[in-house]
């Protein structure tokens, strides 16, 4: 199976890594961070499927951050008619950097690449990697056993007549994307903790949250290529500590305000007509011109390809 992370890493390191380093250069190392995500998948009225991540420093009490967002963005972008200047200012603030992945809707979540057979092959490799990491780790007893069990639950659906391959591809794609967000945040800021905050949808809930297992071990796979013992064995990082949302947080909407940050970005970029540069509503123009055009804290990566070749490129917009 082709490695989706390779072209994305090449693109990001050539076009965006330095910007992210500069944007975060004044912020402390060994701090706690949020990675907040939202997605626009399968909306037939949109031009692209989008996955947005907002990398946010834990710069204040969470209730203060939520209160600010509630004041300036009380609703998600779908239910909003106008976008406030106060919320745009926060999107552009020095404590946050955004990465959005765009996928052409015509590829149907990269159907030719993420085939059932390819994903089954990948899961076999995934279980081998988890077992290898476990040999040299301090995981709690039973943790990797439960991870492998959930991977089989994920794979079991491939043999079902009612398989939802669209959802399976979404889980796989989002896991690859967020693992690279984790990787570059760790590489640049050496965080003490990373808390992934995601919307309470099927992507997060299915297979007892297997997406969190998949993203975490994909992150470890990236890091293990750089960090290892001299004899080649893999090592387990003790930092950063990852915090994934529990069921009660997802269902209770504890982080709905934070999710509005990537929601506004994913919704705007999904609506963008790449050929004409036009949007369907004025609110998207506001986000686009006041936050995306000329932005130094937002990297937009378009991913495309098929079963034989994968490519990516950064998409940037400047005032002329």
N, C-alpha and C positions, 0 to 999 in steps of 0.2 A: 504493500500500500504506500502510495506517495506520501511524503511527510509534508503536511500543510504548513507546519511551523517554519520550515526553511525559507521559502520565498518571503513570508511575512517578516521574519527576522532580518533578512537582507534588506528589504525595503525600509523597515523601521530604523535600522542602524545607519543606513545611508542618508535618510531624510529627516528623521525625527528625534533620534536619541539625544543629540546635542541640545536640541531645544528643550527637551524634558529635563536634562541635567541643569541647564541654565535657569529654567523656570523654578526649579526646586533648590537651587544652590544656596539660598539664604535660610532654608528651613532645616531643622535639626535632624541629625541622624539618630538612630536608635529610638525612634518615636513610634506611636501607634497611628495607623492609617485605616481609612475606610476605602474599599473598592466597591462602588455603587453601580449597579448595572440595570439596564432596561433594554427591551428588544421590540422591534416592529417586524413581526413575521406574518406572512400570509395575508396581508391586507391587499385585496385586489384593486383598491383605489390608489395604491402607492406604486412608485416606480422601482423601488429597491427594498430588499430586506436589510435591516440595519441592526447592529448590536453596539450599544454605546456603554462605555465604562468611564466613570468619573472617579479619579483617584484623589481622595480628600484627606488632608491632614486632620487628625483629631485635635483641632485648634481651640475648641471651646467645649463646654458642657453640651451634651447631645440635645438636651431640651432647649438650650438657647439657639442652637443651629436650627432645630425644627421650628421654633417660634418665628425666627426670621423668615424662613421659607414660607411658612403659613401666611405671613403678613403680605408677602409680595407674589406668591404663587400658590393660592389656596386650592387650585385644581390642576389636574394634569393637562397637557397641551391639547388633547382632543376635546376637552370640555371648556377650554379657554378661548375667549374671543380676541383679547389683546394681551400682550406680554409687557410686564412692568419693567421699568428701568432698574429698579432695585434688585430684581432677580437676575437681570443681565449682568449687573455689576458683580453679583456673587459668582455667576458662571465664569466670569473673567478674572476672578480674584487670585491673588498669589498663592493661595493654599490649595489650589485644585488644578489638575491637569486631566484632559479628556482624550480618550482614544475611541474612535468609532470605526467599525468594520462594516463595509457596504458589500452586499452580494446582489448581483443582478437577479431579479425575480424569475427571469426566464430559465435560469439554471436549476430551479426548484430545489434550493438548498444544496447546490452542487451535486445533483443526483448522479451524474456520471462518475464523480469521484467517490462520494460516500455511498457506495453500493452496499447491499446487504452482505455480499461476500467479503468486501474490503473491510467492513466494520467487524465481521466475525474474525478475520485474520488479525486485525488490530487487537481485539480483546484477548486473543491467545497470547500475543506479545505482552499486553498489559499485565496479565496475571503472572507471567514469568518475571516481569520487572518488580511487581509488588513482592513476590516471594524472595527475590534477590535482595531487595532493600530490607526486608524483614530480618534477614540473617544478621544484619549489622546495625540493628536499630534498638531503640528503647521504647517502642510502641507499647501501649497497654496490651495486656493479654487479651487475645481474641479480636483485636482491632483488624488486623490484615485478613483474618479468617472471614470477618463480616464484610470486608471490602470485596473479597473474591466471591463471596456468596451473592452480593448485590450485582456483581458483574455477570454472573450466570443468570440472574433474573432478567437483566437487560438483554442478554443474548437469547434467552429462552423465547422471547417474543418474536425473534426472527423466524421461528418455525411455526408461528401461529398464523392462522388464516386471517385473523383480524389485526395483523401487525400494523402499527402506525409508523411507517418508515420516515415520514416527515418529522415527527417528534424525535425519533432516534437520531436523525441527522442534525436537528437543532441542538440536541444535548451534546452530541459530539463536537459540532462546530463551536458552540459557546465554551465548551471545556477547553478546547485548543486556544481560543482567543484569550480567555481569562488567565490561563496558565502563563501566557506570555506577558500579560499585564502584571501578574505577580512577579514574574522573572525580572522584568525591567525595573519595577519598583524596588525589589530586593537588591538589585545590582547597583542602583543609584543611591538609595537612601538607607540601606541596611536597617530596615524597620524592626522594632521589637515585636509588634503585633500587626496582623492584617485581618480585618473583619470584612468579609464579603457580604454585601447587602444586595439582595435580588428581589425581584417581584415574586409574589406568591402565585405562580402559575404552574402549569403541568411540567415545564422544564425543570423546575426546582423540586417538585413533589414526587415525580414518577420514580419508581424503583427505589423507594425509601431514600431519596436524595442522592442517588448514585452520581449525579453530576458533580457533587462536592468531592467524592472520592477520585473521580476521573481527573478533575482539574488539579487537585492537589498532587497526585502522582505524576501527572504530566509536567507540573512545575518542578518536582523533584528530578524528573528525567532531564529537564533542561539544565538544572543546576549540577547534576551529577556528571555532566559532560565537562564541567570545569573544576569541580571539587571532588577529589577522591584520594584514597591512600596510594602510596607509591606502588603497592602491589596490584593496583587496579580495582580494588573493591570499592563499592559505593559507600558513601557516608551519609548519615542522616543529619540534617541541619537541626540545631536546637533553636535557632532563630531564623525567620520570624515564627512566632506562634500564630497559628491560623484559628480564627473564630468564624464558624459558619452558623447561620441563623437556625434556631430551633423551631419546631413546628408552631409553637404558640406565638412566636414573633412574626412568622409569616402570615398566619391566619388572623392575627390581631392588628395587622397593618402598622406595626410599631415604627417602621421606617418609611412610611409612604411619602413623607416630606422629602427625605433624602433622594428617593427614587425619582422625584420630579426633575432633578437635575439632568440625569441622562435621558429621561423621558422626553424633555424638550428638544434635546439634541437628536436622538434617534428618530423622533417624529418629524422633525424638520428635514433631515437628510433623506428620510424615506420618501418624502413628498417631492423632493427635487427632481425635476426633469433634466437629466444630464445633457440632453441634446440642445435644449433651449435655454437652460438656466432659469426656468420659471417655476413658480409655486402656485398652488391652488388657492391659498388664503394669505391675507396680509400678515397674519401673526408669524408665519414662517419666514417671510421677508425680514421681519424685525429680528428674529433670532439669527438669521443668516448674515445680515449686514452688520449687526451690532456685536456679534460674538464670533462668527465663523470666518468672515472675510478678514484677511490679514492677521488671523489669530496666531499667537505664539504659545498658546496652551491647549491646542486641540490638533491632534493628528488624525486625519481621515484616510483610512487604508481601504482601497477597493480590492477585493479578492475575486479571482475568476479562473476558469480553467475547466478541465474535464478529466477523464480517467487516465489520460496520457501525459498531461502537463498541467502544472499549477503555476499561477503567476499572481503578482500583486503590485500595486503602485500606490503612491500617495497622491491624494487629490488635494490641491490647495487653491485658494481663491485670494486674489489681491485687488485692491483698488487701482484703477487705471486713470 
